[in-house]
Each structure stands twice: as C-alpha cells, then as structure tokens.
C-alpha cells in the first residue's frame, strides 16, 4: 500500500500480514503504551472487533477513497459486518469524528476501561479477522492468542482465532507461520481468489488437493496417470490436459512428484510447465529434491518472468489427508504470502527459510534423521527377537520412555502386524538418504549414520520393498 498522510480520527483500511485490508479508525494509544521503535505507524482500532494494532503507514489507506475498491475484492460475512459497523458509526457521528478514544467522561465520571486487545504487527496475531461467535478450544495448545494490556503483559484469558497465523522472526531470518489448528478439521479460512494448479496426485499430492478443494480453492489438476484425476474432478476440480496448460491457465501452480528427474521433466519436458510460464505466474515445487535441482528450476522459471518458491512438506499420507503437514518454504517471499490460504488448507505449520535451496537442504536433513531413526527402530526390534525378548514388550517400554511418539508407535505396530501399506514410500526415504549423503559430501561433512542406514534401505529395495512403507526396512534384517 502507498504511504498516506493520516491523523487521529481518520477512518482507514488497515492491512495486517497476509489478510485483506480491514476497516478501522486511527485512535490515540494508551499513554503508557510505547510506539514500536523504528516504525512510522498509527494506532488503529478495527471495526467489528475490539482489536487494536500498530499499523505501518504504508499499510493504511483512507476509508472513503478506497471503500468501493475494497468491497469489490473482499467478501465474507465478518468483513461485511465490519463495513456495516463503519456505516453505523458514520451515521451516529453525523459526519464528524470524535477524538476521544480511551479517555474518561469530561465531566469527571470515569468509564471503566477494558484491557485493549493489541495485535503486534511483527507477530501478526490476526485476531481482527476472527469470528466472535466461536468458542475457545481450551485443551488445544495451538489455540492461543496474546491479549496485551496497557502494560503490554499477556492477559490471562484466551480467545479463539479460527486458523490464526503467528509469524516468528528468528536470528536465522526464517519465518514460521503457525496455524491455530488443522484447517481440515476447523475449516475456517478464506481461500485465495487466485486460480490454483496442482501437478502430481501421489500419496502426498492427493491429500493436499483434497484439502484445497474442501477449503474452497479453485483447483485445476494434472497427473501423469490421468485416471487419478477422476476422483478430484468429481469433487469439483478442473482437468488440465498438460502441465503447460495448467501453468498457463492458473495463477499459482504446485508440483509434488517423486524425485529430481521427475521434477525436472515436469518443467523442462515436452508440454512442460516452462512452456506455460508467463510474467507473474507462480510455480511452487513441493517435491523433496536436492538444492541443485531447486536452483536450476528457479532459474528457468524466473528467466521467463515467473515467480518461484520451493515448499517441500514433512509428513505422511495420513498427515496429508488430515491437513496437518509441515511446509518448508524458500525463494520468493511474495509467492509465499500469496499462498497463505493454500498452506493453511494443507498444513498445520509452514516455515519460510530464505533463499531458494534452503528448504531442500532442511527437508533432506529432516528425512535423513527420520530414515536413520526408522532403521534403528527396526534393528532394535529384530535384535530383541534374536535375543529372546518380546518385541511387543520392547515396544511397550519404548512408548513409555523419552522416545515415545505417534511415529514410533505406528511404525512398530505396522511391523508387528506385518502391515506395510505405504504411508511414505520406502524408495523415497532411501532417495532422500542418498541425496542427504551427497549434500554432506559437498559440504565436506561426515554422515556415517545416514550412510549405514542407506545401505539397509538399499537391501530392503533389493527385497522388493520399494513400494511399501518405510517401516518395511524391518525386512532387510530378517532376510
């Protein structure tokens, strides 16, 4: 937004984070509330809520001059209620704003003041957009938001924000968007009006697309095996004939495929994404690949005027179906912001990690740890059996100790039940281990544990376990 010259009492449109501009009024802040350092900003009270926030001047627009524009681009019941509140205010004030926010009665009668609910723009605690009718979910540790009193200390009460985002800036310059709850469960987000394309309907992609559709996004799908698109067409998706067609007709195109070769082919091959890229088109690579592949794809996309983001996901098929993935993003931050509602639909948390390639590096490290850990668990189970110990008792003890987790319990139960239906393909974790080891070599950093685990997975692949779950690495120890 352009910088404007405003003063106390003016009605404005104030923008917080990735949410649309919201109607408000510039008011006087409490006397003991300090203005953020290094920022030219105004203290704004939002209509339709009791929320207040310091908003940078470049994120403010005069209300009347931009009213028609904002009403056209912003929809929703809560937004309309906020606009109605402004109109009621204008009628009651008879065209003249009163600059008396936060003051007592002029005749000496003081009106009790409630603690202000202040949204810090750096934290982007966007409760200005919450639905006041929702009830708190007290037992959910994610369901919190900060209410700052005039002394800027957290209030004791908690109020809900259905899919609130909290941005955390760290020394590493990474940013985390933490969703207040699983969107697939809560279902309370405002989908972007941008047209979404999705390429690749495998274990992860299928769940992602399903949640994008559930949350109201307009999605065009393509898959190498076209039959996989049928279910999503029935759910409301549109069919793209080629990756190039999807990229050319959609504003934002996601890709989630198996490995670096598949990712390159999808972009650079016949009728590939690159042929459909035009200036301003966005391409998001969600596949777990090496940093070199990301760099190459970023360069070719941006060379055509496109905008590029990598966004690999940590999770499994079940977490994908549940909308509880963790998204690691890097590259063009404006694309990351444009994808906000998409990331909320598919995941519980997303992190922005800086320049392109960083997300690939972090994802490989995470999967290296997961793959090595799974191999160690399998080794422990087989050693228990070899030494006459009960595998079930081993699991029971493990799940009562410090390593207890849903992952350990589920994977061990898979092994004990002989159920290796894929939740994350064994061939893919072996690919990730291989890429992580190569990354370590390039950084001259030893990865002996990952190298040992990689050999076990290679043996499991030789035993025809590639298309089974990663827990099938167990079979490498018993054959």
N, C-alpha and C positions, 0 to 999 in steps of 0.2 A: 504494500500500500504506500502511496505517496505521503510525504510529510505534509501536515496541515497545521495551521495556526489556530489553536483552540484555547478555551479558557473554562474556568469552573462554571458549571451550569449548562454548558452546551450538551446537546444530545448527539450521540455518536454511534458509529458501528465500530466495535472493538473486536479485534481478532486475537484469539489465544491458540497458539500451537497450530495443529492441523485441522481444527474445527472451523466451520464457516463463521464469518463475522456475525456478531450478536449485538442487539441494540442495548445501549446503556447511556448513562449520564455521567459527565465528569463532575466529581464532588470533592469536597475538602477532606483530606485524610485525617484520622485522629491525630491530635497534637503529638502524641508520643510514638507514632508510627514512622519509622525512618524511611526515607525515599531510597530506593536501590541506588547504589553507587554507580557512577559512570553511565547512567542511562537518562535520556531525555524522555520522560514519561508522564502520564497523568493517572490519577487515581479514579477508577471507573466503577460505578455501581451498575450491575446488569439488571435489566427488567425481566420480570418473570421468575426471578430468584432473589435471594438475599446475599448473593455473592458479590465480592469486590475484588479488584485486582489492579496492580500497577501495569499499565499497558504502554509500550513504547509509542512515541508519537507517529512513527511511520506505520504503525499497525492500527491507526484510527482514521475514520472518515466521517465527515459531517452527516448527520442523520438524514435531513431533508433532501440534500443534494443527491444522495445515493439510495434513497428508500426504494424507488421503483426497480433499480438495478438489483438490489439485494433480495427483494421479494420474488423476483423472477428466478434467481439462481438457487435460492434456499427454500426447501419445503419442510413439511413436518408439523405435527400438532404443537409441539413445545415452542417451535420457532414462531408460529402464528400467534400463540398465546402471548409471547413476549412482545410482538409487534402490537397486538391489541392493548397490552398494558401501557405501551408508549402513547398510543392514541388516547386512552383514558386519561393519562397524565396531562396531555396537552389540553384536553377539554377542561379539566379541573383547574389547570393553572391559568386558563384564559389567555394563553399565548405568552405569558411572562414567567420565566423560570425563577424560582426562589433559591438563593444560595445559602441554605440553612441546614445542609446535611450534617448530622451528628451533633447539633447544638441543642441546648435545653430551651425551654419556653422563655421568651424575652421578658415575661412578667415575673420571673423568678421561680416558676413552677418547673421543676425538672422532670423530664420524661425518662423513666428507666431505659437504659441503653443495653441492647443485647450485644454480646461479643460479635464483632464483624467476622464473617467468613471470608477470609482473604486468600485469593489464589495467587501464588507466586509464579510469575510467568516463566522463571527459569525452570521450576519444577513442572510447569504446565499441568497443574492439577485442575482439570477442566470441569469442575462441578457446575459451572454456569449452564451446562447443557444437560444436566441430569433431569430425570423425571421425578418431581417432588412426591409423586404418589407411591414410589417404590419403597419397600420396607428393607431395612438392613438385614444382611445375612451375617450374623454375629460370629458364627463359627468359621467363616471363610477368612483365612489370614490375608487374602488378597483384597478383601473388601474393606478398604480403609481409605479415608482421605483426611488431610490435615485441615483443621479449623484453627486459624491463628487469631488469638485475641489481640487486644490493643498492645499488649506487652510482647506480642509475637511468640507466645508459648503455645504449644498444642493444647487445644481444648480436650476434655476427656470424652466427649460424645463422639460417636461415629455415625456418619450418614452415607447412604449408598450412592454410587455413581455407576450406572449400568454400563460397563465397559469403559471405565475411565483409563486414561493413559497417564503414566508418570514418566517423565524424562529425567534421566540421571546422567549428568556430565561427569566424567571421570578424568583423572590426570592423563589417561591414555588417549583422551579425545574420543573415546567410544561413547555411544549413547544407547540407553536402553528404553524401549517402550514397553511398559509392563501393563498388560491388560488386566482389568479388575477381576475378570472371571472369564471362563471359556465362553466365547461367543456362541459356539454351537449349542451350549446349554442355556445361556442367557438370552441370546437372540435379540439384543437391543443395541444395534448400531445403525448408523446412517450410511448406506452404501454410496460409493462414489458414482457420479453420473457418467464417468468415463467408460468406454467400451473395453471390456476385458477379453483377451485371448488366452487360451491355455493349450500348450502342446505337450502331450505325454500323459497318458492315463494309466500309469502303472500303480503299484501299491500305494505310493505316496500321492501321486497326482490325482487319483480317483477321489480320495477323501478330501483333498483340497478343493477340487472343483465342486463337489457336492456341497461343501460348506459355503463356498462363494455364492452358489445358486440359492441356498437356503436363506442367506442374508440379503438377497435382493439384487445381487450384481447381475449385469447383463454380460453373459459369457459365451464366447464362440470357442468351440473345441476342435482339436485335430489329434488323431493318433495314427501311428503307422499301421496298426491293425484297426481298420475303420469300424469293425463291429463293436469295439469297446465304446464307441461314441453313442450308440443307440440308447443306452440307459439314460444318459445325460440329456439327450435330445428330448426324451420323454419328460425329464424334469424341468425342461424349459430352455436348455442351451441351444445355441445355433451351431450348425455344422460348417466347418471350414474345409475346403477341398484340398488345400495345400498350406504348408507353413507360410509361404509368401502371401497367400490370400489373407490368412489370419492377421499377419503383421500389418498388411496394408489397410485392412478394414477396421482394425482395433486401435485404440489409443495406447493401451498397455498390454504387452504380450508376455506371458510367463512360459518358461520351459522347464520341464522336470524329466530328465531322461537318465539312462543308466551309467554312462561313463564319458570320458573326454572325447572319444571318437564319435559317439552318438551326438554329443553336444555340438561338435564342430560340423558334422554332416548336416544337422538340422539348420544351421545358419548358413553354411557355405555351399551345401549341395544343391542339386537341381531343384528348382521351385522352392529354394530355401528362404529362411527369414530375411536374409540380406536383400533379396530381390524386392521385398515388400517394405523395407525401411525407407521412410521419408523424413525430412526435417521435423523434429518434435516428437516422433514416435518413440515409445519407451519399450525397452527389451530387458526382461529380468530373467537371469539364468539361475534356476533353483537347483540344478544338478550338483552333486558333490564331485568336483573335478579338481585338478591341480591349478595352482596360481598362474602357470604359464598359459593354460587354456583360457582362463579368465582374461588375462592381459590381451591375448590375441582377439578374443571375441569383442572385448571392449573397444579395441582399436578399430576393428572393421565396422562395428555398429556406429560409432561416433564419426567415422570417416564419411558416412552417408548423412550426417546431420542428426542421427538418432541419439537417444539418451540411454545410458546403460547402468544397470545395477545387478550385482550378484546377490543372491539371497538363498543359500543352501539351508536346509532345515534339519534340525536334530529331533529325532523321534522315531516312530514306527508306524505301521499301517493303522494300528488301533488309535494311536495319538492323532494321526492324520484324520481319521474318521471322527474323532471327538473334538476336533478343532483345538487341540492342545499342543501343537508343535512349538518348538523354539526356533525362531528365524534369525539367522545371522546375515546381516546385510552390509554391503560396502560398495562404493562407487559414487554415483551421482546422488547427492543427498536430496535434491528436489524430487527425484523419482521416488525415493524412499518415503518422502512426505506425501506424494500423490497416491502412494499405495497403502496409506494408513488403514483405510477400511478393509482392504483385502487382507492385510496382515492380521487385523483383528479377527476376521472371519476364520482364518486358517490356524491361528496360533494363540497361545496364552501370553507370549512374550516375544519381542523382537529387539535385537541389538544392532545399532549402526556402528561399524568398526573402522570407518575412514575410507582410505583409497581402495580401489578395486584390487582384489587379490588377498586382502586381509581376511575376508570371510572364508575363502577357500582354505587358507592356512589354518585358521581356527577350527574349521569343521574337520579337517584331516586330523588335527591333534586330538579333538574330542573322540572321533571314531577310532583312532589308534588306541586310545585308553579303553574305550568300550570293548573293542575287539580283543585286546590283550586280556582284559578282565574276564570276558566270557570264556576264553581259552583256559584261563587259570581255574575258574569255577569247574569247568568240565574235567580238568586234570585232578582237582580235589575230589570230585565225585567218583572218578574211576580209581583213584588211589584208596579211597575209603572202601570201595568194593574189593579191591585187591588185597587189602589187609584185614578183611573180615568184618568191617564196620558197616553199620546200617546207613545206606545213602539217605533214607528219609530222616533218620536221626541227625545226620550231618546237616541236612537242610534245616531241620527244626532248630538246631543250635545256632546255625548261621543267621537265621532270621530273628533270633533273639539278641544278637550282638550288634556291634557297631556297623557292620556291613549290611544290616537289614535294609532291604529296599524292595519296591514292587518289581523292579527289573530282576533281581536275584531270585525272588520267589517264583515269578512267572517262568523264567528260563529253566530253573531247576525242575519245576513241575512238568514243563514240556519234556525234559529229559527222562524223568521218572515214568511219565506216561507214554513215552515213545511218540509224542505228538510234535512233529517238526514242520507243521504248516507254517509257511513263511509270514512273519511279521516284519522282518527285514532280511533280505536275501543274504545267504552266506557268501555268495560270489561277490556281492557288493562290499561287504565288510573286508573281504580279502583284497579287493581292488583298493579300498581306502588305506589299508595297512601298507600295501605296496607303494602307493603314492606318498604316504607319510614318511616311509623309509627313504624314498628318493628325495623328498624335501629335506630330511635330516642330512643326507649326503651332501646336498647343495649348500647347506649351512655349516657343513663340517661339524655336525653334532651327532654323537652316537645314539643309536636306537636299538640296542641289543634285545630288549624285552619285546619290542614290536617285531623285530626280525625273527625271533624264536616263535612268536605267535603266528606270524605269517606262514612259516613252514608247516605248522599244524593245520591251518586252513587250506593250504595247498594240498596237503594229504587228504583232507576231507573232500575237496573238489575232485581229486582223483578217485574217490569212492562214490562219485555221482551224487554229492550232496549240494552242488552249486545252487540249485533252485529251492532248497529247503531253508528253514530259518537258521540264523546264526548259531542257535543252540545245538544244531546238528554237528557242530565241531566235536561234540562228545564222541561221535562215531569214529573219529580219527584215532581215538585212544583204545578202542575196543576191537579194532580190526588189524 
